[in-house]
Amino acid sequence: MIDILVADDAPSVRKLFQMIFQPQYRVVEAGDGKEALRRLLDTRPPVAILDITMPQMNGLDLCRAIRQDPRIASTKIVIITANGGPADRAAALAAGADHFIAKPFSPAVILRLVESALARQPVAAS
């Protein structure tokens, strides 16, 4: 089964992603940026969904850390945020995000985006 990391400090958002992705994918959850980085290194999921506003390490700093680590640099990154302005989009893309989505979002759009990202990236069997 393919892992997808979801890093968001709101348990309700993580639960929503569980509902969107299961049973096709296994959701690896993290409540803050540092925990997300540890889980990324442990599980090496092909896709990570990161909230910008998180404790310990925000989503933009986490995105930059992912891009700088050759072990996980190829991870497809989707930034989600309640702050969907042009400056936020520019900051996310400059940090290395592949996609930027403002909250509230459509579950169908998120699912299609992840499936598209997975189709363009070789995935190791787990």
Secondary structure, 3 states (H helix, E strand, C coil): CEEEEEECCCHHHHHHHHHHHCCCEEEEEECCHHHHHHHHHHHCCCEEEEECCCCCCCHHHHHHHHHHCCCCCCCEEEEEECCCCHHHHHHHHHHCCCEEEECCCCHHHHHHHHHHHHHCCCCCCC
